[in-house]
Amino acid sequence: MRQAQDGDESAFAEIVRRYSPRVFSVATKFFRQRSLVEEAAQEVFLKAFTQLGSFEGRGSFEGWLTRIATNTCLNMVRSSKRRPEFTVSDLTDDESSWLDQQSASEGLEQPSVENSVVAADLADRLLGVLPPEDQQALLMIDGENASIKEVAEATGWSESKVKVRAFRARKKLREAMEKLLDHKGKKVDSPLNEQVSK
Amino acid sequence: MNEKHITELLDNASIATLSEFELKEVRIHVKSCVSCHKAYEAARLSALVVTSRAQTTIEPAPFFHTRVMAALREQQAVDSVPAMFRLWKSARALVSSMAVTTAALAVLSFVLPGPAVADDQTLSAYSVESVIMDQGSDELSYEQVLSAIYAEEDEAN
């Protein structure tokens, strides 16, 4: 670390090699295309190299780098336009049948690998309507089971801000999904409905 | 729970993190509340897609660090150019004028023919004459002043 701070390029190359998986993991929360993830990760390491002098060693280096990665990715996402609201007409056949299949079951079992890709595609498009900060908070807390404190450390936000963002994101996503299901004409198999129909 | 809608509970935390007790209560409530049933279904599907999305992984390519180091060197090279450019911008006028002067002196010294050499006599006469002319053009010498005064007194006598 000290050698890298003194401008030793080979020492920095070792840092890149060691911490690439972590930076890729953060960037993958924001982007799913390999080219974008690599572009973001490269940007993160270039920033880290120029800011190495400011790392005082108080926290972990990985935590410091994670924060740079998160902020860099957030800036990249902010600079791209947010997508308009996702509607039922945007659903692919695979996504539509995945929703049918999942609506029929009541559990929270994870889909198969094949279906995971479809679910991730659907998530991407639904999350696209949220501000990038809200997306990040939701993916970390609900997707990775990260604690509020861990998200606060990774992003530099206060814990209350993380809570608010996660709540708002969860609510918006649920409402978007509800609207999607409504438009799709899904009949919720409510016993109340069954009673009414009987 | 039966009288209270569950949407706030669904939005406060991931459905996957609800305790067994909470889930049981939710399920009881949604059986009798259509709007909450729809909200619960949407929350359940949302939780599934978010988890699937979070599990997406992309591993770094084997030579990713080489690419980063190449980009770093490229950036350092680009950063050094503006500094040189700024230096050139501020010194450009001085350097240009010095170059022009040097070129002009070189032309005068080596290309243009020098003046024809005159003989020593003419040269020294000319020099003496020019010196006297220069001295006398602006002010009178002490002797000239004295002679002028005495000449006036002689005329008066």
Interface residues (C-beta under 8 A of the other chain):
Chain A: E9 F12 A13 V16 R17 S20 P21 F24 S25 A27 T28 K29 R32 R34 V37 E38 A41 Q42 F45 L46 F49 L99 Q102 S103 E106 L108 Q110 P111 N115 S116 A119 A120 L122 A123 D124 L126 L127 L138 L139 M140 I141 D142 G143 E144 N145 F167 R170 K171 L173 R174 E175 M177 E178 L181 D182 V188 S190 P191 L192 N193
Chain B: T7 L10 D11 N12 S14 I15 A16 T17 V30 K31 S32 C33 V34 H37 K38 A39 E41 A42 A43 R44 L45 S46 A47 L48 V49 V50 T51 S52 R53 A54 Q55 T56 T57 I58 E59 P60 A61 F64 H65 R67 V68 M69 A71 L72 Q75
